[in-house]
Amino acid sequence: MRCALRCRVEILDVNEEIRKAVETGKVVLGTDKTLKYLKLGRSKLVVVASNCPKELMADIEHYAKLFGVGILRYSGNSVELGVAAGRPFSVSVLSIVEPGNSNILSAVT
């Protein structure tokens, strides 16, 4: 029970940090824009839902490795990631350009 509670708290913390980044920083939603920002070297972190297609994940990993960008694999699916971002639609990938008041970049160390 302790692990389940601790894991749930960590998920809530990630959700809160994503929400803070969306509200106070600059976050790009969607696959096309995320890949564009990765190729331009503007992304600082990419958050990927657990049900992201393998082909897209391979592209994201490739460009993230080229530019030294961290990848955070979100434990929930794309609907849950959309809710965490405060959007009423599913989001399979989002890119943190500016974290704002969020500490989301410290999640990937």
Residue frames relative to the residue before (quaternion, step in Angstrom):
aa qw qx qy qz dx dy dz
M 1.0000 0.0000 0.0000 0.0000 0.00 0.00 0.00
R 0.6253 0.5483 -0.3559 0.4263 3.59 0.98 -0.74
C 0.6576 0.5042 -0.3204 0.4590 3.58 0.94 -0.86
A 0.6487 0.5185 -0.3239 0.4533 3.57 0.92 -0.86
L 0.6609 0.4951 -0.3040 0.4750 3.57 0.98 -0.80
R 0.6604 0.5028 -0.3064 0.4661 3.58 0.93 -0.88
C 0.6518 0.5110 -0.3141 0.4641 3.60 0.96 -0.87
R 0.6429 0.5165 -0.3205 0.4660 3.59 1.01 -0.79
V 0.6357 0.5157 -0.3294 0.4706 3.59 1.02 -0.76
E 0.6457 0.5128 -0.3242 0.4637 3.61 0.97 -0.80
I 0.6387 0.5121 -0.3284 0.4711 3.60 1.00 -0.78
L 0.6502 0.5064 -0.3185 0.4684 3.58 0.96 -0.85
D 0.6317 0.5271 -0.3337 0.4601 3.59 1.01 -0.74
V 0.6481 0.4988 -0.3189 0.4789 3.60 0.96 -0.83
N 0.6336 0.5241 -0.3285 0.4648 3.59 0.97 -0.83
E 0.6650 0.5037 -0.3007 0.4622 3.57 0.94 -0.89
E 0.6686 0.4934 -0.3044 0.4658 3.58 0.96 -0.82
I 0.6163 0.5197 -0.3462 0.4798 3.60 1.06 -0.68
R 0.6533 0.5153 -0.3116 0.4588 3.58 0.93 -0.90
K 0.6490 0.5094 -0.3185 0.4667 3.61 0.97 -0.83
A 0.6490 0.5187 -0.3186 0.4563 3.58 0.97 -0.84
V 0.6505 0.5109 -0.3140 0.4661 3.58 0.99 -0.82
E 0.7172 0.4672 -0.2552 0.4498 3.58 0.92 -0.92
T 0.8189 0.2834 -0.1226 0.4838 3.61 0.87 -0.90
G 0.7423 0.3771 -0.2179 0.5092 3.59 1.17 -0.40
K 0.5310 -0.5680 0.4857 0.3994 3.53 -1.19 -0.65
V 0.0287 0.7912 -0.6040 0.0910 3.53 -0.61 1.22
V 0.2116 -0.7643 0.6007 0.1012 3.54 -0.98 0.94
L 0.2048 -0.7913 0.5696 0.0863 3.57 -0.81 1.06
G 0.7357 0.4370 -0.3141 0.4111 3.54 -1.13 0.67
T 0.6122 -0.6065 0.3861 0.3289 3.51 -1.22 0.61
D 0.6797 0.5092 -0.3110 0.4267 3.58 0.81 -0.94
K 0.7053 0.4484 -0.2712 0.4775 3.57 0.83 -0.96
T 0.6188 0.5363 -0.3507 0.4545 3.59 1.03 -0.70
L 0.6644 0.4814 -0.3087 0.4812 3.60 0.91 -0.85
K 0.6206 0.5404 -0.3408 0.4547 3.59 1.02 -0.74
Y 0.6948 0.4608 -0.2754 0.4786 3.60 0.86 -0.94
L 0.6025 0.5382 -0.3577 0.4683 3.60 1.11 -0.58
K 0.6785 0.4968 -0.2882 0.4580 3.58 0.89 -0.96
L 0.6867 0.4597 -0.2776 0.4899 3.58 1.11 -0.64
G 0.4579 -0.7077 0.4299 0.3235 3.60 1.26 -0.20
R 0.4746 0.6986 -0.4202 0.3321 3.61 1.18 0.42
S 0.5980 0.5803 -0.3648 0.4155 3.59 1.16 -0.44
K 0.2630 -0.7485 0.5888 0.1551 3.53 -1.16 0.72
L 0.7848 -0.0166 0.0382 0.6184 3.56 1.19 -0.61
V 0.1668 -0.7577 0.6228 0.1008 3.55 -1.11 0.76
V 0.1711 -0.7658 0.6149 0.0783 3.57 -0.89 1.01
V 0.0898 -0.8158 0.5710 -0.0177 3.55 -0.69 1.19
A 0.4261 -0.6982 0.5173 0.2514 3.58 -0.89 0.96
S 0.6298 -0.5781 0.3745 0.3592 3.56 -1.19 0.55
N 0.7376 0.3893 -0.2342 0.4995 3.60 1.11 -0.53
C 0.2742 0.7629 -0.5287 0.2515 3.58 1.14 0.62
P 0.5320 -0.6415 0.4399 0.3344 3.63 -0.91 0.83
K 0.5882 -0.6233 0.3987 0.3264 3.57 -1.06 0.83
E 0.6348 0.5342 -0.3401 0.4428 3.60 0.99 -0.76
L 0.6591 0.4923 -0.2947 0.4861 3.56 0.99 -0.86
M 0.6379 0.5276 -0.3255 0.4569 3.57 0.98 -0.82
A 0.6312 0.5305 -0.3299 0.4597 3.59 1.02 -0.76
D 0.6495 0.5081 -0.3103 0.4729 3.60 0.98 -0.84
I 0.6622 0.5066 -0.3045 0.4606 3.57 0.91 -0.93
E 0.6556 0.5079 -0.3130 0.4629 3.59 0.92 -0.87
H 0.6384 0.5415 -0.3240 0.4408 3.58 0.99 -0.84
Y 0.7314 0.4173 -0.2436 0.4811 3.58 0.75 -1.04
A 0.6123 0.5412 -0.3555 0.4537 3.59 1.07 -0.63
K 0.6492 0.5056 -0.3165 0.4720 3.57 1.01 -0.77
L 0.6343 0.5461 -0.3289 0.4373 3.59 0.98 -0.81
F 0.8019 0.3002 -0.1280 0.5004 3.57 0.91 -0.94
G 0.4896 -0.7024 0.4107 0.3135 3.60 1.26 0.17
V 0.3858 0.7120 -0.4839 0.3318 3.56 1.07 0.78
G 0.4245 -0.7117 0.5031 0.2452 3.56 -0.96 0.87
I 0.2255 -0.7436 0.6148 0.1350 3.54 -1.25 0.59
L 0.1361 -0.7603 0.6318 0.0650 3.56 -0.91 1.00
R 0.2272 -0.7697 0.5853 0.1158 3.55 -0.62 1.16
Y 0.2894 -0.7761 0.5442 0.1333 3.52 -0.37 1.31
S 0.4634 -0.7236 0.4417 0.2580 3.57 -0.81 0.98
G 0.6794 0.4741 -0.2925 0.4776 3.60 1.15 -0.46
N 0.5920 -0.5628 0.4317 0.3825 3.54 -1.30 0.11
S 0.7500 -0.4220 0.2692 0.4322 3.57 -1.31 0.00
V 0.6039 0.5406 -0.3640 0.4589 3.60 1.09 -0.57
E 0.6742 0.4890 -0.2889 0.4721 3.58 0.95 -0.88
L 0.6274 0.5159 -0.3358 0.4769 3.59 1.07 -0.68
G 0.6236 0.5303 -0.3300 0.4700 3.58 1.05 -0.71
V 0.6463 0.5003 -0.3135 0.4834 3.57 1.00 -0.81
A 0.6447 0.5210 -0.3208 0.4583 3.60 0.98 -0.83
A 0.6902 0.4518 -0.2702 0.4965 3.57 1.10 -0.67
G 0.5011 -0.6797 0.4106 0.3439 3.58 1.27 -0.04
R 0.5380 0.6091 -0.4031 0.4207 3.56 1.16 0.58
P 0.4321 -0.7175 0.4817 0.2576 3.61 -1.05 0.68
F 0.6719 0.4242 -0.2978 0.5291 3.60 1.19 0.48
S 0.6027 -0.5750 0.4082 0.3735 3.56 -1.26 0.32
V 0.1089 -0.7651 0.6338 0.0314 3.55 -1.14 0.77
S 0.2023 -0.8063 0.5434 0.1174 3.58 -0.47 1.14
V 0.7949 0.0889 -0.0286 0.5995 3.58 1.14 -0.62
L 0.0615 0.7651 -0.6410 0.0011 3.54 -1.13 0.70
S 0.2682 -0.7676 0.5699 0.1185 3.51 -1.17 0.69
I 0.2846 -0.7343 0.5937 0.1655 3.55 -0.90 0.97
V 0.1625 -0.7851 0.5939 0.0674 3.58 -0.59 1.18
E 0.7593 -0.0100 0.0250 0.6501 3.56 1.01 -0.91
P 0.3688 -0.7777 0.4610 0.2161 3.62 -0.59 1.06
G 0.3366 -0.7469 0.5152 0.2518 3.62 1.13 -0.37
N 0.7955 -0.2529 0.2139 0.5075 3.60 -0.86 -0.98
S 0.5121 0.6667 -0.4000 0.3651 3.57 1.29 0.05
N 0.3188 -0.7196 0.5830 0.2015 3.55 -1.25 0.54
I 0.2300 0.8257 -0.4901 0.1588 3.58 1.15 0.55
L 0.6185 0.5599 -0.3592 0.4184 3.60 1.07 -0.61
S 0.6294 0.5300 -0.3429 0.4532 3.60 1.13 -0.49
A 0.5235 0.6334 -0.4144 0.3913 3.62 1.24 -0.18
V 0.7353 0.3024 -0.1874 0.5769 3.57 1.18 -0.52
T 0.2144 0.7759 -0.5645 0.1826 3.55 -0.21 1.28
